[in-house]
Amino acid sequence: MDGKIQLAAANSSACGEASHHQRILEMFPFPVAGQIILAIIALIIWRFHRCKWFIDIHEDVQKDVTSAQHQTVEIDELENFHLDSSEPPKFRPFKPKYHLTMGLETLGCSDFLIFDKTYPERLKIRRSLAQQHPEDVIGIISDSDARIRLAVEELYSHLFKIYLPARYPSIFKTTRDKTDHINSVENLITGSIIPADAESISLHVALKIISENIDEDFFILLPHKTDEDTPGDVVYVLEAYSACFPSGFQPRDKIGKRLADIHRPVPKYKEKLQKSMDRFFARLEAGRLVKRINWAITVDEELYSNFDKSGPAFEGTLKKMTMKDLDLNKTFLRSERQTLHRLPASDAIVFAFHTYLYPIQDIKAEGSGEDLALAIDGLQSGSVPEIFTYKNGEKWADAVKQYLRS
Ligand code: HEM
């Protein structure tokens, strides 16, 4: 569409150019033969320009088509979506035994992000965290690295130009300039106007805009060549993030690290996950979206959990709680809906997640208490019993099970 409009505009300006040449001819007092020669020269010049315009325009159209081929995955509008009445999805991913597996499922590209009625409230939390803990919320390993810039710009424009206005037009409304290019996006809930591209803003600002307009945390990883024997001879390194609600880890400790080092505290990662994950990362194709859902129990925090919790768990310094110690207003089943996809131009992989907190009282009230209590025991009877310690089970497990069964 952009291409067509540019073509029409260029044609009309080409016509305007021809009559301009004609007027010049009329001004010259040459004999007829001279005028004919001049007219031929003018025609040649005009054809040359027109031809060049055509090539330029053709190239623009080609560029649009190429980028469209890369970017235009069909995104369907979510039908009958009303933010005010959209309840958060209820994920109950716990199983009788915890097995450390990738547990990935393929998703349709339209299902990338889920918005629900908690969005306005949670954006306020996100904005205040960006003010209080700027270095925790946004991280970039290098502002001047062209690959990182490309990856952030690519994610940014996919979100604001393509995905969000198509999927949630009642929240994100695009504005076009005179040449029909999308130049800004209005967040109809907050009233803020967002640039549609990140080309003219710093990477920090771009990630901050993402973080303050989308209730999702984003981690951008890029492949790096290695001599080691890894699939595709590459390793993936965390280059940039916008993350308000990481659970029990600190993204600023993870930036610049490879996938395997990021997961260092996860027991048996090397033995059980590393190979398949490296293979998966090497093979993930652009246009494919996958998800996994994890779960944990938290007893003394709400959404903000930017702390390294693995240390005290493994040092065994956590104080065991009794049921009486439980603050039910701060005891949650915490679940992340995580997705992964590759950005075609930069080759980056985006790991994104949305954090859901389900009050433990609700789990009990809906009748899932016994299943969750069994799953808590199942942390110790699955493929990696150490995961119980990793998830701080020594501290809360008995208290929470007792509550769920009471
Ligand atoms: C196929 C993709 C992935 C799989 C299967 C996976 C798997 C896991 C698992 C099993 C855990 C233990 C806790 C849990 O049950 O969730 C974990 C923790 C974690 N994952 Fe991943 N992960 C994936 C991708 C990523 C990526 C791309 C990042 C990049 C930032 C990441 C960052 C983390 C972090 C920071 C932790 C916590 C580690 C800590 O305690 O310090 N994961 N992951």
Boltz pocket constraint, residues with backbone or C-beta under 6 A from the ligand:
constraints:
  - pocket:
      binder: B
      contacts: [[A, 100], [A, 101], [A, 102], [A, 103], [A, 219], [A, 221], [A, 238], [A, 247], [A, 248], [A, 249], [A, 250], [A, 254], [A, 262], [A, 263], [A, 265], [A, 266], [A, 277], [A, 280], [A, 292], [A, 294], [A, 295], [A, 310], [A, 340], [A, 351]]
      max_distance: 6.0
